[in-house]
Amino acid sequence: MSTEAPPVLFIIGSGGRVGKDVAATFAKKGYRVAISSRSLKDGTSPEGYLTLNLDAGKTEDIKKAFGVVRDKLGSPRSEEHTSELQSQ
């Protein structure tokens, strides 16, 4: 039996459908998920994701959010910036 902690995914800018779909996909694979956007309140989503209110345009907000994610879930193995995914 493995004692390794589940991997962590932090999605920056999860307000749209792309972010929610990415979160669901990784959660099904066993990831602990943190999502963030300007429209979210700090807390826990109905799906069990850590939610953070975050303005992705502010470097200090991003640094603070990474600290919260590390403290509550562990160090992210992956982070997804949905604004980049949507523009591809």
C-alpha beads as a LAMMPS data file, in Angstrom:
LAMMPS data file: protein, C-alpha beads

88 atoms
87 bonds

1 atom types
1 bond types

-500.0 500.0 xlo xhi
-500.0 500.0 ylo yhi
-500.0 500.0 zlo zhi

Masses

1 110.0

Atoms # bond

1 1 1 0.000 0.000 0.000
2 1 1 1.394 3.383 -1.022
3 1 1 1.666 6.142 1.569
4 1 1 2.322 8.781 -1.070
5 1 1 -0.063 11.737 -0.901
6 1 1 -2.402 12.237 -3.855
7 1 1 -1.138 14.696 -6.467
8 1 1 -2.405 18.281 -6.351
9 1 1 -3.678 20.408 -9.236
10 1 1 -4.125 24.183 -8.909
11 1 1 -6.254 25.827 -11.592
12 1 1 -5.834 29.578 -11.918
13 1 1 -8.825 31.162 -13.615
14 1 1 -11.456 28.445 -13.276
15 1 1 -14.506 30.634 -13.724
16 1 1 -15.439 29.229 -17.135
17 1 1 -16.407 25.817 -18.348
18 1 1 -12.850 24.883 -19.376
19 1 1 -11.635 25.229 -15.782
20 1 1 -14.513 23.197 -14.390
21 1 1 -13.991 20.442 -16.960
22 1 1 -10.240 20.307 -16.260
23 1 1 -10.925 20.135 -12.508
24 1 1 -13.401 17.269 -12.931
25 1 1 -11.050 15.327 -15.202
26 1 1 -8.134 15.526 -12.778
27 1 1 -10.317 14.851 -9.727
28 1 1 -11.499 11.602 -11.360
29 1 1 -7.819 10.638 -11.699
30 1 1 -7.314 11.051 -7.946
31 1 1 -5.928 14.575 -7.822
32 1 1 -6.740 16.936 -4.991
33 1 1 -7.967 20.065 -6.774
34 1 1 -7.799 23.771 -5.970
35 1 1 -9.645 26.210 -8.219
36 1 1 -9.461 29.985 -8.300
37 1 1 -11.090 32.947 -9.977
38 1 1 -12.233 36.449 -9.181
39 1 1 -15.812 35.211 -8.874
40 1 1 -15.176 32.482 -6.279
41 1 1 -15.218 32.836 -2.507
42 1 1 -12.570 31.178 -0.361
43 1 1 -13.837 27.828 0.854
44 1 1 -14.834 24.461 -0.576
45 1 1 -16.917 23.787 -3.682
46 1 1 -19.809 21.280 -3.725
47 1 1 -17.428 18.915 -5.569
48 1 1 -14.938 19.125 -2.698
49 1 1 -12.392 21.386 -4.416
50 1 1 -10.525 24.050 -2.471
51 1 1 -11.824 27.389 -3.797
52 1 1 -9.881 30.646 -3.734
53 1 1 -10.816 34.180 -4.685
54 1 1 -7.926 35.287 -6.888
55 1 1 -7.146 37.999 -9.416
56 1 1 -4.701 36.224 -11.736
57 1 1 -3.381 39.588 -12.886
58 1 1 -1.893 40.295 -9.453
59 1 1 1.399 38.544 -8.728
60 1 1 1.038 38.916 -4.962
61 1 1 -2.406 37.269 -5.051
62 1 1 -0.951 34.319 -6.958
63 1 1 1.935 33.900 -4.496
64 1 1 -0.475 34.016 -1.555
65 1 1 -2.803 31.503 -3.233
66 1 1 0.038 29.027 -3.824
67 1 1 0.846 29.255 -0.116
68 1 1 -2.760 28.457 0.802
69 1 1 -2.863 25.518 -1.624
70 1 1 0.412 24.112 -0.248
71 1 1 -0.814 24.490 3.353
72 1 1 -4.200 22.870 2.750
73 1 1 -3.553 20.291 0.010
74 1 1 0.194 19.961 -0.524
75 1 1 2.474 21.202 -3.275
76 1 1 0.853 21.267 -6.701
77 1 1 2.347 18.957 -9.308
78 1 1 0.542 20.852 -12.008
79 1 1 -1.102 24.193 -12.436
80 1 1 -3.365 25.139 -15.299
81 1 1 -3.995 28.643 -16.526
82 1 1 -7.326 28.401 -18.296
83 1 1 -6.931 31.719 -20.090
84 1 1 -4.036 30.116 -21.976
85 1 1 -6.037 26.974 -22.729
86 1 1 -8.957 28.973 -24.119
87 1 1 -6.748 30.989 -26.483
88 1 1 -5.222 27.916 -28.138

Bonds

1 1 1 2
2 1 2 3
3 1 3 4
4 1 4 5
5 1 5 6
6 1 6 7
7 1 7 8
8 1 8 9
9 1 9 10
10 1 10 11
11 1 11 12
12 1 12 13
13 1 13 14
14 1 14 15
15 1 15 16
16 1 16 17
17 1 17 18
18 1 18 19
19 1 19 20
20 1 20 21
21 1 21 22
22 1 22 23
23 1 23 24
24 1 24 25
25 1 25 26
26 1 26 27
27 1 27 28
28 1 28 29
29 1 29 30
30 1 30 31
31 1 31 32
32 1 32 33
33 1 33 34
34 1 34 35
35 1 35 36
36 1 36 37
37 1 37 38
38 1 38 39
39 1 39 40
40 1 40 41
41 1 41 42
42 1 42 43
43 1 43 44
44 1 44 45
45 1 45 46
46 1 46 47
47 1 47 48
48 1 48 49
49 1 49 50
50 1 50 51
51 1 51 52
52 1 52 53
53 1 53 54
54 1 54 55
55 1 55 56
56 1 56 57
57 1 57 58
58 1 58 59
59 1 59 60
60 1 60 61
61 1 61 62
62 1 62 63
63 1 63 64
64 1 64 65
65 1 65 66
66 1 66 67
67 1 67 68
68 1 68 69
69 1 69 70
70 1 70 71
71 1 71 72
72 1 72 73
73 1 73 74
74 1 74 75
75 1 75 76
76 1 76 77
77 1 77 78
78 1 78 79
79 1 79 80
80 1 80 81
81 1 81 82
82 1 82 83
83 1 83 84
84 1 84 85
85 1 85 86
86 1 86 87
87 1 87 88
